[in-house]
């Protein structure tokens, strides 16, 4: 029997899960907007799903913040800013006509 991965345990804090959800939402948003072909960029209603996945990833990352400041806390703050930029990029792709 294999031990359960910490990424699959939703009740526990897991920084890699937050990172993977955010990056997955970003890639899903890019793909649903028709990314590889710049001339075919368009807004899609499926990007709302990507936005929700990226927001879930940001919430998972925020759960990993510690009460006292440390370099780990600073790293998590930087990841939260990156998640915010991912959310802004997905919203920008969503508003394309």
HELIX and SHEET records of a PDB file:
HELIX    1   1 UNK A   15  UNK A   32  1                                  18    
HELIX    2   2 UNK A   38  UNK A   40  5                                   3    
HELIX    3   3 UNK A   47  UNK A   63  1                                  17    
HELIX    4   4 UNK A   71  UNK A   94  1                                  24    
END                                                                             
